[in-house]
């Protein structure tokens, strides 16, 4: 049997399963920028208020609550596609086929006169993309052996960032040349091209007992939702609330910054091409580097210390953005700040994922991880939606805004310190 722990990266790329995982990672990342950074830049160029842009970020909520309909994706069969493609690929392809017209209609809207329709389209894209993610995650788990999960996760992350880059920097380049509608047409075309990988991918074995093990809806709810929560609170007791508070606050500042970053660049006077050249390209390289560095820090220092380091660096990053706001349009400083921000984000995300993984009981890993991750995502999306209102309330003073965002890292740092003091066994477990 081949040992994937010792196989070089080139060997993994020769395996068609890993190539499919990379392409499916791209499929997950492609729609994300269309409802996050790219949409924010488009709206700001159309003079939509910062408050409205922040509130519109709530259309990404399906990414945070997709666990609610995950059982449907796991068990229900897609008519007409299931017999042809199987359980996983039928859901993936079905979402991709619907995503293409949804993206096209979204790009055809005028933010000045059809902001409600644009929001509805963005919500639909988020819902379809989040549903696709459920099927893709299940596909990756089922197509690989347990000893291959680490390599599969890394390749999926690289694929996700590649897809997000195409609809981030790529969309900005196309929009600069042919307008925003053309950018979304190009994005829909890329989604269509990626969907071909779904047709030729190998369908994993899907356990039949998963559809029949529950006696009724009540029994299924007990197994799928109640039992994992009971186990989590039984193991941690009252300190479970402290752990949940860390999850909520850890990337709060990063969420506030992320929603407004594109708007900030536009307000400073950077063009779409300049934003693509400096923030998207540099940002992608820094993020990928940060993921690797974050893994190394977790191994060398432990997960909790890596979390501390990530929280401190995220606070410093916000202060760096305040410096950029005070300096104005400075390309060198922009590149340096973007590089540091994305490097820090990659490191913090790696530590955060490792932390969540360590909280899970092996008997309920998938459900507990999904629920914990969704809590962090929900807080990030909902709290980040007030970022535009915060900037407007400060009279558009970006430097003061970033100082305030930096201060939001203080609760996370304090909670982490308290967590280590009260739960030393978590640190020893690292």
C-alpha positions in Angstrom: 0.0 0.0 0.0 1.3 3.5 -0.9 2.2 5.6 2.2 1.1 9.1 1.4 3.0 10.5 4.4 6.2 9.9 2.5 5.1 10.5 -1.0 6.4 13.9 -2.4 4.0 16.5 -3.7 4.7 15.5 -7.3 3.5 12.0 -6.5 0.2 13.3 -5.1 -0.4 15.4 -8.2 -0.2 12.2 -10.3 -3.1 10.8 -8.3 -6.3 11.8 -10.1 -8.1 12.0 -6.7 -5.8 14.8 -5.5 -6.2 16.7 -8.8 -10.0 16.5 -8.4 -9.7 17.8 -4.8 -7.7 20.8 -6.1 -10.3 21.5 -8.8 -13.1 21.2 -6.3 -11.2 23.5 -4.0 -11.2 26.0 -6.8 -14.9 25.5 -7.3 -15.4 26.4 -3.6 -13.2 29.5 -3.8 -14.6 30.9 -7.1 -17.9 32.2 -5.8 -16.6 33.6 -2.5 -14.9 36.7 -3.9 -18.0 37.5 -5.9 -20.0 38.1 -2.7 -17.1 39.4 -0.5 -14.2 41.6 -1.6 -15.0 41.9 -5.4 -18.6 42.9 -4.6 -17.5 45.5 -2.0 -15.1 47.1 -4.5 -17.8 47.2 -7.2 -20.3 48.8 -4.8 -17.9 51.4 -3.6 -17.0 52.4 -7.2 -20.7 53.0 -7.7 -20.8 55.3 -4.7 -22.8 53.0 -2.5 -22.4 54.0 1.1 -20.0 52.2 3.4 -22.9 51.4 5.8 -24.9 49.7 3.0 -21.8 47.8 1.8 -21.3 46.5 5.3 -24.9 45.5 5.8 -24.9 43.7 2.4 -22.1 41.5 3.7 -24.9 39.6 5.6 -25.8 37.9 2.3 -22.8 35.6 3.0 -24.7 34.1 6.0 -25.4 30.8 4.3 -21.7 30.0 4.6 -22.1 30.1 8.3 -25.3 28.0 8.6 -24.9 25.4 5.9 -24.7 22.7 8.6 -28.5 23.2 8.9 -29.3 21.6 5.6 -26.1 19.4 5.4 -28.2 16.3 6.2 -30.4 17.0 3.2 -27.2 17.1 1.0 -26.0 13.9 2.7 -29.2 11.9 2.2 -31.5 13.3 -0.5 -31.0 12.2 -4.1 -31.0 14.8 -6.9 -33.6 13.7 -9.5 -32.1 12.9 -12.9 -28.5 13.3 -11.7 -28.1 10.7 -8.9 -28.4 7.7 -11.2 -25.8 9.2 -13.6 -23.3 10.8 -11.2 -24.0 9.4 -7.7 -24.7 11.1 -4.5 -21.8 13.5 -4.1 -21.2 14.6 -7.7 -24.9 15.1 -8.4 -25.1 17.7 -5.7 -21.8 19.3 -6.7 -22.8 19.5 -10.4 -26.4 20.6 -9.6 -25.0 23.6 -7.5 -22.5 24.5 -10.3 -25.2 24.4 -13.0 -27.4 26.8 -10.9 -24.4 29.0 -9.9 -23.7 30.0 -13.5 -27.0 31.8 -14.2 -27.1 33.2 -10.7 -23.7 34.8 -11.2 -24.7 36.1 -14.6 -27.9 37.7 -13.3 -26.0 39.1 -10.4 -23.5 40.8 -12.7 -26.2 42.2 -14.9 -27.7 44.3 -12.0 -27.1 48.0 -11.5 -26.2 48.8 -7.9 -27.6 52.3 -8.2 -31.1 51.2 -9.3 -31.4 47.5 -8.4 -29.5 47.1 -5.1 -32.3 44.8 -3.7 -32.2 42.5 -6.7 -28.4 42.5 -6.5 -28.6 41.5 -2.8 -31.0 38.7 -3.6 -28.7 37.4 -6.4 -25.7 37.6 -4.0 -27.7 35.7 -1.4 -28.6 33.0 -3.9 -24.9 32.7 -5.0 -23.9 32.3 -1.3 -26.6 29.7 -0.7 -25.6 27.6 -3.8 -21.9 27.9 -3.0 -22.4 27.0 0.7 -24.4 24.0 -0.4 -21.8 23.0 -2.9 -19.2 23.2 -0.1 -21.1 20.6 2.0 -21.0 18.1 -0.8 -17.3 18.9 -1.7 -16.2 18.4 1.9 -18.0 15.1 2.1 -16.5 14.0 -1.2 -12.9 14.8 0.0 -13.4 12.8 3.2 -15.0 9.8 1.4 -12.5 9.6 -1.5 -9.4 9.6 0.7 -8.0 7.2 3.3 -7.6 8.6 6.8 -3.8 8.9 6.4 -4.4 11.1 3.3 -6.6 13.7 5.0 -3.8 16.0 5.8 -2.5 16.2 2.2 -6.0 16.4 0.9 -6.9 19.3 3.2 -3.7 21.2 2.1 -4.4 20.7 -1.6 -8.0 21.8 -1.1 -6.9 25.0 0.6 -4.5 25.8 -2.2 -7.3 25.1 -4.7 -9.7 27.4 -2.7 -7.2 30.3 -2.8 -6.5 29.8 -6.5 -10.3 30.0 -7.2 -10.7 33.0 -5.0 -7.8 34.7 -6.8 -9.4 34.2 -10.2 -12.6 35.9 -9.1 -10.6 38.4 -7.1 -7.7 39.7 -9.2 -9.1 38.2 -12.4 -12.4 39.9 -12.0 -10.8 43.2 -11.3 -8.6 42.9 -14.5 -11.7 42.0 -16.6 -13.8 44.8 -15.0 -11.1 47.4 -15.8 -11.2 46.4 -19.4 -14.8 45.5 -20.1 -16.9 46.5 -17.1 -18.4 44.7 -14.1 -21.0 42.8 -16.1 -18.2 41.3 -18.2 -16.3 40.4 -15.1 -19.2 38.3 -13.8 -19.8 36.7 -17.2 -16.1 35.6 -17.1 -16.6 34.3 -13.6 -19.6 32.2 -14.7 -17.6 30.9 -17.6 -14.8 29.7 -15.2 -17.4 28.0 -13.0 -18.7 26.2 -16.1 -15.2 25.1 -17.1 -14.5 23.8 -13.5 -17.8 21.9 -13.6 -16.3 19.6 -16.3 -14.1 18.2 -13.6 -17.2 17.1 -11.8 -18.3 15.0 -14.8 -15.0 13.2 -15.1 -14.3 12.8 -11.4 -14.6 9.4 -9.7 -17.6 9.1 -7.3 -16.6 7.9 -3.9 -18.4 5.0 -2.1 -21.3 6.4 -0.2 -22.3 4.2 2.8 -25.9 3.1 2.4 -26.5 2.7 6.1 -26.2 6.5 6.5 -29.6 6.8 4.8 -31.3 4.2 6.9 -29.7 4.1 10.4 -32.1 6.7 11.9 -35.5 5.3 12.8 -37.3 8.7 12.5 -36.6 12.4 12.4 -36.5 12.6 16.2 -33.9 9.8 16.3 -31.8 11.5 13.6 -31.9 14.9 15.4 -30.7 13.2 18.6 -27.8 11.6 16.8 -26.8 14.4 14.5 -27.3 17.5 16.7 -28.1 16.8 20.4 -25.5 14.1 21.2 -22.5 16.1 19.9 -23.6 19.1 21.9 -24.2 17.1 25.0 -20.7 15.6 24.7 -19.1 19.0 24.2 -20.6 20.6 27.3 -20.2 17.4 29.3 -16.4 17.4 28.7 -15.8 21.1 29.2 -18.5 22.0 31.7 -19.1 25.7 32.4 -15.8 26.5 30.7 -17.4 25.6 27.4 -18.8 29.1 27.4 -15.3 30.5 27.7 -14.2 28.4 24.8 -17.2 29.6 22.7 -16.3 33.2 23.5 -12.8 32.7 22.2 -14.2 31.3 19.0 -16.5 34.3 18.6 -13.9 37.0 19.3 -10.7 35.5 17.9 -11.1 36.8 14.4 -13.6 39.6 15.1 -11.1 42.4 14.1 -10.1 40.4 11.0 -13.7 40.3 10.0 -14.2 44.1 10.4 -11.1 44.7 8.3 -11.9 42.1 5.7 -15.3 43.5 4.8 -14.0 47.1 4.4 -10.6 46.4 2.9 -11.7 46.8 -0.7 -13.8 49.9 0.1 -10.7 51.4 1.9 -8.5 50.9 -1.2 -11.1 52.6 -3.4 -11.4 55.5 -1.0 -7.6 56.0 -1.0 -7.8 56.4 -4.8 -6.4 53.0 -6.0 -7.8 51.8 -9.3 -9.0 48.2 -10.0 -5.8 47.3 -11.7 -3.7 48.6 -8.8 -5.8 46.8 -6.3 -5.4 43.6 -8.3 -1.7 44.0 -8.7 -0.9 44.9 -5.1 -3.6 43.4 -2.9 -4.7 40.2 -4.7 -1.4 38.9 -6.1 0.7 39.8 -3.1 -2.0 38.7 -0.8 -2.3 35.3 -2.4 1.4 34.6 -2.0 1.5 35.9 1.6 -1.6 33.8 2.6 -0.1 30.6 1.2 3.2 31.4 3.0 1.3 32.2 6.2 -0.5 28.8 6.1 2.8 27.0 6.1 4.3 29.2 8.7 1.3 28.8 10.9 1.6 25.0 10.8 5.3 25.3 11.7 4.5 27.6 14.7 1.8 25.2 15.9 4.3 22.3 15.9 7.1 24.3 17.5 5.2 26.4 20.1 1.9 24.6 20.5 -1.5 25.6 19.3 -2.4 27.9 22.2 0.8 29.9 21.9 0.2 30.1 18.1 -3.2 31.4 18.8 -1.7 34.1 21.1 0.8 35.0 18.5 -1.9 35.2 15.8 -4.1 37.5 17.9 -1.2 39.8 18.7 -0.1 40.0 15.0 -3.7 40.7 13.9 -3.8 43.7 16.3 -0.5 45.0 14.9 -1.8 44.5 11.3 -4.8 46.8 12.0 -2.4 49.5 13.3 -0.4 49.1 10.1 -3.6 49.8 8.1 -4.0 52.9 10.3 -0.6 54.0 9.2 -1.5 53.5 5.5 -4.7 55.5 6.0 -2.7 58.4 7.5 -0.1 58.2 4.7 -2.5 58.1 1.8 -1.9 56.5 -1.6 1.5 54.8 -1.2 2.2 51.8 -3.3 5.2 50.6 -1.3 3.4 50.8 2.0 0.3 49.2 0.5 2.3 46.2 -0.6 4.0 45.8 2.8 0.7 46.2 4.7 -1.1 43.7 2.5 1.7 41.2 2.7 1.9 41.4 6.5 -1.9 41.2 6.8 -2.3 38.1 4.6 0.7 36.4 6.2 -0.8 37.0 9.6 -4.2 35.9 8.4 -2.8 32.6 7.1 -0.9 31.9 10.4 -3.9 32.8 12.5 -6.3 30.7 10.4 -4.1 27.6 10.7 -3.8 28.0 14.5 -7.6 28.5 14.7 -8.4 25.4 12.6 -5.9 23.4 14.7 -7.6 24.7 17.9 -11.1 23.8 16.7 -9.9 20.3 15.7 -8.4 19.7 19.2 -11.8 20.5 20.8 -13.6 17.7 19.0 -14.4 14.3 20.3 -13.4 11.7 17.7 -16.8 10.2 18.0 -18.4 13.4 16.8 -15.6 15.1 14.8 -17.5 16.1 11.7 -20.6 17.5 13.5 -18.7 19.3 16.3 -16.2 20.8 14.0 -18.9 22.0 11.7 -20.9 23.6 14.5 -17.8 25.3 16.1 -16.6 26.6 12.7 -20.1 27.8 11.9 -20.2 29.8 15.2 -17.0 31.5 14.2 -18.2 32.2 10.7 -21.5 33.5 11.8 -19.9 35.9 14.2 -17.5 37.0 11.6 -20.1 37.7 8.9 -22.8 39.3 11.2 -20.4 41.4 13.3 -18.4 42.4 10.2 -21.6 43.7 8.6 -21.5 46.8 11.0 -18.0 47.8 9.8 -19.3 50.2 7.2 -21.6 51.9 9.7 -18.6 52.2 12.0 -16.5 54.0 9.4 -19.4 56.3 8.5 -20.1 57.0 12.2 -16.5 58.2 12.5 -16.9 60.6 9.6 -14.9 58.4 7.2 -11.8 58.6 9.4 -10.1 55.4 8.4 -7.1 55.7 10.7 -9.4 56.0 13.7 -11.5 53.1 12.5 -8.4 50.8 12.2 -7.2 51.8 15.7 -10.7 50.8 17.0 -10.6 47.5 15.0 -7.1 46.8 16.5 -8.6 47.2 20.0 -11.1 44.5 19.2 -8.3 42.0 19.5 -7.8 42.8 23.2 -10.9 40.7 24.3 -9.6 37.7 22.4 -6.1 38.0 23.9 -7.6 38.3 27.4 -9.9 35.3 26.9 -7.0 33.2 25.6 -4.9 34.2 28.6 -7.8 33.2 30.9 -8.4 30.0 29.0 -4.8 28.9 29.5 -4.9 29.7 33.2 -8.1 27.8 33.8 -7.5 24.9 31.4 -3.8 24.1 31.4 -4.5 20.6 30.2 -5.4 22.0 26.8 -2.0 23.6 26.5 -0.4 20.3 27.6 -2.4 18.4 25.0 -0.7 20.5 22.3 
